[in-house]
Amino acid sequence: MASDRMDGKTKGDDPRFEILIVGMNGDLRGKQLLSGAEDKVWAGDIRLPTSTQSLDIWGDDNDDITGLSLTIGDPDGKVIPDRRSLAPMPWAPEGSMQVLATMHEFDGSPSFMDPRAILASVVERYAARGLTPVVATELEFYVMSGDWRETGRPCPPESLTYRGEPNGFQLYDMSAVDALDGYLQTLRAYAKAQNLPADATTAEFGPGQFEVNLLHRADALAAADDCLYLKRIAEQAARRHGLKSTCMAKPYSEHAGSGLHVHASIIDGQGRNILDAKGGEPKLLKSVISGLLDSMRAAQLIFAPFANSYRRFQPGSFAPVDLTWGSGHRGTAIRIPDKDGPAARIEHRVAGADANPYLLLAAILGGMLTGLDGELDPGEETTPSHIPANTTRLTHDFLSAVDTFRTSPFIADIFGARYQALYGDTKRKEALAHLRTVSDFDYRTYLPRL
């Protein structure tokens, strides 16, 4: 009998239209409509409870600690689409489309809970100065065997193992790229169909770990949309090949974590890069670096939003543990790939792949803003021959990051006091749940000996 499947799509299926909002944890929620019903979308007639964007990692609205759901009647908000984000869904029936949206109150104001609205408000601060941030992201993720639900543990794809074990490190290893060529071809095809500005794809250290670079955008909101769409197509391409992709920061104890690096510069109204040192002393660039370093501890909960995120911050890894900066030094929190010419920029290397790209860019651009108002000093530069002493260290503790976030004036300014309380209180619940959970490590290590 002939198969009813062609290129992963079911013949005869009706195309669909999805309107999507972004949750606190970078998750996508929304409604799926039949194609042809999208007039309601463009008219702004789609409704969802505003509390949808307060849901924690388990999907709980936490009304007992936030008071944002049933306490106030769980009111609807208006889901307003951003037509610029309209894109095909190449994994779905032909003609299927998706669009990202921002939650609004009925008075027309964006919801204080909407991550896209939070980033847009930071970008507006740049516009008020006649400036535009230019942003690019580099996303690392793992591809793993599709039987993870049955085994309860991740395992590299069979093509990257020998007798069930990873066959060494795979950094820039083209044989690893070849081994998953079918998956990567599908990912690239999906990216092309969505017109994502995807550039290089490289094999990273871990078995099944890859990085996809996205090109710079003079539109930070679009850059965050690109990153979110890339995460989705990585997962959809994996499903197509019976695999699983994950942006979990540290899926394997013994292998490298996954990061989400951000490159950023700033242009003025004439299109000139204001971070360009032009061969001289990079005073403004250094001040921006200082603003980022000064706000980094406060914003670490954005860069590392889950308990698992903190397993990535280990001495001797490429995940930075100290608040340092350096020109071309990949062990620093802030790396300066170039300080002269149009390509002058910072590379922010702290965030894990699990970060919400909208909140991440809001925190980074907010930190850069603080450096535009004066000549701040970032301290000594880290070089191959010099590592500054007594540097401030990022925390390795989820709950400590939560507590710092909840009391930070910088966070209140960039994200708003209401979102600071919502995010901080929700993450505090998650951190306490993690602390209260007795793990397999506890049983293996302590039960036989105590």
N, C-alpha and C positions, 0 to 999 in steps of 0.2 A: 504494500500500500504506500502511495506517495506521502511524503512527510508534509504536514501542514505548517512547517516552520521554514522560513527563508531569512537568512542573515539575522537570526535571533528575533524575528518579528513574526507574529501570527497572521497568516493571510486572512483577510476578511474582518479583522478587528477594526473597530471604529477609532479614528484618531481622538486624542483627548487634549484638554487644555488644563494646565495646572497653574494656580496662583499661589505663591509661596511667601511666607514671612519667615524671618530668622529669629530663632529662639535665643535665650541667654547663653546656651552652650554651643551655639553655631549650628544647631539642628534646624532642619527645614520642616515647617508645618504649613498647612493650608487646605485648599479644596481642589478636588479634581472634577472638572466639568467635561461634558461631551463637547467636542469641537462644534462650533456654531453657536454655543451659548456664551461666547466670550464678550458679547455686547454688554452683558451685565458687569463684566470685569472692567471694561474701559469706562463704563458709566459710574464706576465707584460704588456699585450696589452690593458688593460682597461684604459680608459681616462675619466677624469671628469674635469670641470673647477676648477682651484686652488681656485677661489673665493668661492667655495662651503663651505670652512672652515672659511669664514669671515662672514657668515650669522648671523644676530642677532636673537633674540627670536621670531620675527615675520617672519623670512625668508627673510629679506631685505638685499641686499649686501652692502648698504650704500656707493655706489661708490662716492657719492658727498663728503663724509668725509674721505674715505680711499684711493680712487683712485686705487683700486685693481681689478676692474671688467671691465666695458666697456671702461673706460679711457685708459686702456692698451690693449684693444681688448679681454678681458675675456679669457685669454689663458688656454689651457688644461694643466693638469699635469698627470704624470703617477701614477696609483694606484697600489702599490706593496703590495701583500698580505703577511701576516705573517702566515706561515703554522702552527705554534704552536697554533694559535687561532682557527683553523678549528674545527667546532662543529656541531652536528646535530641540526635541528630545530624540536623538537618533537611535536609542535603545527601545523606543516605543513604536506603536503603529505609525506608519508614514503620515506626516501631516501634524503630528502631535507637537505641542508647543508648551513652554513654561515661561513664567514671568515672575520676577521678584517684586515685592510690594512693601510698603511701609504702613504700619498701623497708625491710624489717626483717631482722635477723639471726635465726637459729633460737632464740636465747635470749630473743627478744621485744623486744630493744632496736632502736630505729631505726638504720639504717645511717648512719655518719658521712658518707657520700657523698651522701645524699639532700637536695636543696635544700629540699624541703618540711619535712623534719625540722629542718634548720638554722634556718629561719625560725620554726618552732614553738618551738624552744628559746629564741630571743630573746624571743618573746611570753611565754613562761613566766617570764622574768625580770621583766617588767612585772607579771604576775599576782602574783608573790611580793611586790611592793610595793603591791598593791591597785590597780593601774593597768591601763588598757586603751588601747592605741594605736588611733586612728581614722585610716584611710588611704583615699586615692583616687588613681587613676592617670589620666594623660592620655597617650594613645598616638598618635604620628604615624607615618604609613606612606605609601608610594608605591604607586599603582596604575599599571601599565604594560602595554604591548602584549604579547600572548601569544606573539610570535615570538622572544622573547629567547634561547631555546635555539638557534635557527637562526642568528641574527645574532651571538650572543655578546656583545651589548650591550643595555642597557635603552633603551627608547624610550617616550615618553608615548603614551597611547591616541590613536588617530587623531582622535577628537572634540575633543581639546585641542591640536591642531596646525594650522598653516597651511603648506601645501607642505612638510610633514615637519618643521617647526620649531615649538617651543613658542610659543604666541601670548601672550607677556608673562607677568608674574607673576599669580598667581591668589588672593592673600590675601583671604579672606572674599568671594570673587567667586562670586555665586550662579549665574552662567552656567556656571562650572566644575562646580558641584554639579548643575545641570540636565543638563550634558553627560554626566555619569555617573550619572544618576538611576536607571537600571535596576540598576546595580551596587549603589548605596547603598541602594536599596529592598530588595534581596536581603540585604545585610548587616544591615539593621535587622530584617528578618523573622527571620533566623537568631538575632540577639541576643534578640529577643522570645521565640522558641521556647525558648531556653536560659535565659530569665529573667535575662539579664545586666542590671545596673543602668546601661544606657547612657543618657547624657544628650544633650548637644549634639554635632552633627557639623559641622565647619567645613572649608572649603578653606584650605589653608596656602599658603606662598609658592611652592613648586615645582610644576611641571606634573604633575598627577595626585597631588599630595600632600594628604592629609586627616588630620584629627585627630578622634578619638572620645574623649569624656570619660566616665569611669565614676564613679558616685556614691560617696560616702564609705561605708566599712564599718567597724563597730566589731569587725572580725574581719580581722586582717591577712592570715591565710592565705587566707581567702575572697577578699580583694581581689587577691591574687596569682593565685589561680585565675581570677578574672574577666579579668584582663589576659591570661593565657595563652590562655584560651578566645577572647578577642577577636582575638588574633593568628591563631588557627586559623580562625575564621569569616571573617576578612578574606581569607584565602587561599582558602578553599572558595568564597566568593561570587565571587571573581575567576575561579576555574576555571569556575564556572557560566556566566560571560559571556565566556569565551575570553580572559581577561586574566591578569595576574600581579600579586600584591601582594608587597611586600617590606618587612621591618623592618631592612634593611641601613641602617647609620647614615648613609652618604654614597654613594648609588648614582650620583649625577651630580657630576662635578667642578665644574660651573658653577652648580649649584642648591643650595638649602638642604639641610642634613642633617635627619634625623628624630630627635626626642627622645622620651624617656619621662619626663615630669615627675610628681613624687609630691607630694601634699598630705598633711600629717600633723599630728595634734594628739593630746592625751593626756587621757583622762577618768579621774576617780577613782571610788571605789565608789559615790558618790552621783550619778554622771553629770555632774559638774561639770568643765568644761574647765580644767585646771590651768595652761594657757598664757595664759589670759585675764588681761590686765593691769588690767581694770576701770577704764580711764581713767587709771591711774597709770603708774609706771615698770615696764616689762616685764622685771623682773630674771630671772625663771625662763626666760622666752622667750629672752632674750639668752644665758643660760647654755647652753641647748639649742642655739642657733645656734652658739655657740663650740665645743661638742662636735662638731657636724657639720663645721665648718670644720677643726678640729684633726685629724680622722680622714679628711679628704677625699683627701689625697694617698695615704695608705695604701690606701684603698678604690677608687682610680680604676680599677684593673683590673676591678673589679666593674661600675663605671659604663660603662666602655669596654673590653669584653672581647676585641676583635679588632683586627687591624692597621688595617682600614678605619675603625674607630671614631675613630682619632686624626686623620683627615682632617676631622672635624667641628669640632674645636677651632681655630677661626680667628679672629683679631682682627677686630672689626667685625661678627661674626655674633651671632645670638641664643644660640649655644652659649657658655657662660661659659668664660673662660680664666684668670680670677683668682679667688682664694678671697675673695670679697666677699659682703656682704649688704646688703639695703636694703628699705625698705617700699615695695612697689609698683613696684620698679625691675626691669625684665625683662632687664637686662644682668648681673645678679648671679647668683652660684652659689646663694645662698639668698635667696629673695624672701619678704617678709612681706605677704600679701594683706590680713590683718586682725590686729590685736593686741588688740582689745577685744571682749568678748562671746563667745557660744558658738562663733562661727566663727573665733576666733583660731587661727592655724595657721602652719606653715612650708610653703613650696613649694620643693622640691629640684629644681633645673633642670639638673643636670649630665649625667645618664645619657642614653645614646642609646637608640633604639627597639630596638636589638639586645641590650640587657641582659636577663639572666635575671631575671624579676620577683621570684622568691623570694630570690635572693641580693641583689638590689638592696634590697628592703625590709629584709632582715636587716642590711645595712650601714648603712642610714639609721636604722633604729630603734636599732641598736647605738650609733651616733654620738650620737643623742639621749639615750640612757641615760647617757653619760658627762657630759652637762650637767646631770643631775638631782642630782648629789651635791655641788655647790658653786656658788658664784657666779662662773662663768667669764666672761671678757671677750672678746667677739668682735671688738673693735677698732672703728675708726671706721665709721660707716654711709655707704654710697654713696647719694648723692642726685642729682637732676638737675643740681644746681649744685656738687656736691662729689664728686670721685673721690679716695679716699685714695691717698697715694703709697706706694711700696715694698711693695705687697701681694705675698703669695706666689702663684706661678703654678702652675697645673696643668701636667703634662708633656705635650708633644706627641709623645712617643716611647713606643712600645709596650713595648720592652724595658726602659726605665727604670721604667715602671709595674710591670712584672713584678718587677723587683728590689726595689722599694719594698714591694710586697705580700708578698714572700717573707720579709722580715725584720721585719715590723711586729708588735709586741706586741698592738696593738689587733686586728689580723686574727686572731692566734692565739686571743685571748680570745673573739671573737664567733663565729668559724667553726670553731675547734678547730685544734690544731697539725697534725693529720693531714690535714685538708682543706686547710689552708693550703699544706702541702707538695704535695699532689696537684694542686690547682688551679694553684699557682705553677709547678711543674715542667712540667705539661702546656702551660701558656701560654708558658713559656720556649721549649719546642720549637717552638711555632707562631711566636713572634716571630723566632727564629733562621731558620726556613724562609723567612719573609718577607724578612729581611735578605739572605739568600743568593740570592733570586730576582731576576735582572736583568729589569727591566720594559721595557715599550714606551717609557716616558718616557726611560729610559737610552739606548735605541737612537735615538730621534728627536732627542734633545738632544746626546748626546756622540759617537755613532758618526760623524756627518758632520764633526765639528769637531776630533776628537782622533786 
